[in-house]
Amino acid sequence: MLQPGDKAPNVTLALPDGTTTSVADQAGKNLVLYFYPKDDTPGCTTEAQGFSALADAFAAKGATIIGVSKDTPAKHKKFIDKYGLKIQLASDSDGSVCEAFGTWIEKTLYGRNYMGIDRATFLIGADGRIARIWRKVKVKGHAEEVLAAVEAI
């Protein structure tokens, strides 16, 4: 399992506009990589809106925000347009990014076990190393907490 201080996996992320980016492409900047289960659901919408509301403050601190789920680029585009999001969303259709960051986990709901994305956030410093990890994220106030961590590095 990844720990603060570890080099972040250099994964490639598919963006809604058909392009890709990678962790290495963000070198020299701080990167907030947050994982969430599904577009347009209550918690995931609130989280995306929270990060989007603070997007300018993150940018002023030299940080890029990318949300990652297994939703398709087309679904991400609809989600961004519907809520006027100011952050990037990336598709992990094959699950390789979630696997690399350890966010593809077994979950339980109503006594049923299934595999899903653990809501988690990774703050990757300009040096490509993981500065901070939040697991089992509670959405309310999370974007503000991450921004404070960006300001501290």
C-alpha positions as CSV (number, residue, x, y, z in Angstrom):
1,M,0.0,0.0,0.0
2,L,1.3,3.5,-0.9
3,Q,2.5,5.7,1.9
4,P,3.5,9.4,2.1
5,G,7.0,9.8,0.8
6,D,6.5,7.1,-1.9
7,K,7.0,8.0,-5.5
8,A,3.5,8.2,-7.1
9,P,2.7,5.6,-9.7
10,N,3.1,7.2,-13.2
11,V,-0.3,6.3,-14.5
12,T,-2.0,7.6,-17.7
13,L,-5.4,9.2,-17.3
14,A,-8.0,9.5,-20.1
15,L,-9.7,12.9,-20.1
16,P,-13.2,13.7,-21.5
17,D,-11.8,15.7,-24.5
18,G,-10.1,12.5,-25.8
19,T,-6.6,13.5,-24.6
20,T,-4.6,11.8,-21.9
21,T,-2.4,13.1,-19.1
22,S,-0.1,11.3,-16.7
23,V,1.3,11.9,-13.2
24,A,4.6,12.6,-15.0
25,D,3.0,15.3,-17.1
26,Q,2.2,17.2,-13.8
27,A,5.9,17.2,-12.7
28,G,6.8,20.6,-11.1
29,K,3.3,21.1,-9.9
30,N,1.3,19.8,-7.0
31,L,-1.3,17.3,-8.0
32,V,-4.5,16.4,-6.2
33,L,-5.7,13.1,-7.4
34,Y,-9.0,12.1,-5.9
35,F,-10.8,8.8,-6.4
36,Y,-14.6,8.6,-6.3
37,P,-17.2,5.9,-7.0
38,K,-19.5,7.3,-9.6
39,D,-20.5,10.5,-11.5
40,D,-23.8,12.3,-10.7
41,T,-24.4,10.5,-7.3
42,P,-25.0,12.7,-4.2
43,G,-21.7,12.3,-2.4
44,C,-19.6,12.3,-5.6
45,T,-21.4,15.4,-6.9
46,T,-20.9,17.2,-3.6
47,E,-17.2,16.3,-3.6
48,A,-16.7,17.5,-7.2
49,Q,-18.5,20.7,-6.5
50,G,-16.4,21.3,-3.4
51,F,-13.1,20.9,-5.4
52,S,-14.6,22.9,-8.2
53,A,-15.5,25.8,-5.9
54,L,-11.9,26.0,-4.8
55,A,-10.3,25.4,-8.2
56,D,-9.0,28.9,-8.5
57,A,-7.4,28.7,-5.0
58,F,-5.8,25.4,-5.8
59,A,-4.5,26.9,-9.1
60,A,-3.1,29.9,-7.3
61,K,-1.1,27.5,-5.1
62,G,0.2,25.7,-8.2
63,A,-2.0,22.6,-7.8
64,T,-3.9,20.7,-10.4
65,I,-7.0,18.7,-9.4
66,I,-8.0,15.5,-11.2
67,G,-11.0,13.3,-10.1
68,V,-10.8,9.6,-11.1
69,S,-13.6,7.1,-11.5
70,K,-14.4,4.2,-13.8
71,D,-17.1,6.3,-15.6
72,T,-16.5,6.8,-19.4
73,P,-15.1,10.1,-20.8
74,A,-18.6,10.8,-22.3
75,K,-20.2,10.4,-18.9
76,H,-17.6,12.7,-17.3
77,K,-18.3,15.3,-19.9
78,K,-22.0,15.3,-19.1
79,F,-21.2,15.5,-15.4
80,I,-18.9,18.4,-15.9
81,D,-21.4,20.2,-18.1
82,K,-24.4,19.5,-15.8
83,Y,-22.7,21.1,-12.8
84,G,-20.4,23.6,-14.4
85,L,-17.4,21.8,-12.8
86,K,-14.0,23.6,-13.1
87,I,-11.9,20.5,-12.5
88,Q,-10.6,17.7,-14.7
89,L,-12.2,14.2,-14.4
90,A,-10.3,11.2,-15.7
91,S,-11.6,7.7,-16.7
92,D,-10.1,4.6,-15.4
93,S,-12.2,2.1,-17.4
94,D,-9.8,-0.8,-17.0
95,G,-9.2,-0.2,-13.3
96,S,-5.4,0.1,-13.6
97,V,-5.2,3.5,-12.0
98,C,-7.3,2.4,-9.0
99,E,-5.1,-0.7,-8.7
100,A,-1.9,1.3,-8.8
101,F,-3.2,3.6,-6.0
102,G,-4.8,0.8,-4.0
103,T,-8.3,2.3,-4.2
104,W,-10.0,-0.7,-5.8
105,I,-11.3,-2.5,-2.7
106,E,-13.9,-4.9,-1.4
107,K,-16.9,-3.1,0.1
108,T,-20.0,-4.3,1.9
109,L,-23.5,-2.9,1.4
110,Y,-26.6,-4.4,3.1
111,G,-24.5,-7.6,3.8
112,R,-23.5,-8.0,0.2
113,N,-19.8,-7.9,-0.7
114,Y,-18.6,-6.3,-4.0
115,M,-15.6,-4.5,-5.5
116,G,-15.6,-0.7,-5.7
117,I,-13.6,2.5,-5.6
118,D,-12.6,3.6,-2.1
119,R,-13.1,7.4,-1.9
120,A,-9.6,8.5,-1.4
121,T,-7.4,11.5,-2.2
122,F,-3.7,11.7,-2.9
123,L,-1.7,14.9,-2.7
124,I,1.4,14.5,-4.9
125,G,4.1,17.1,-4.6
126,A,5.9,18.8,-7.4
127,D,8.7,16.2,-6.9
128,G,6.3,13.4,-7.8
129,R,6.2,12.0,-4.3
130,I,3.1,11.4,-2.3
131,A,2.9,14.2,0.3
132,R,-0.4,13.2,1.9
133,I,-3.1,10.5,1.6
134,W,-6.7,10.7,2.8
135,R,-8.6,7.3,2.8
136,K,-12.3,6.7,3.6
137,V,-12.9,10.4,2.8
138,K,-15.9,12.2,4.4
139,V,-17.0,14.6,1.7
140,K,-18.1,17.6,3.8
141,G,-15.1,20.0,4.3
142,H,-12.7,17.6,2.4
143,A,-11.7,20.1,-0.4
144,E,-10.9,22.7,2.2
145,E,-8.8,20.2,4.2
146,V,-6.9,19.3,1.0
147,L,-6.3,23.0,0.1
148,A,-4.9,23.6,3.6
149,A,-2.5,20.7,3.0
150,V,-1.4,22.1,-0.4
151,E,-0.7,25.5,1.3
152,A,1.5,23.7,3.8
153,I,3.8,22.0,1.3
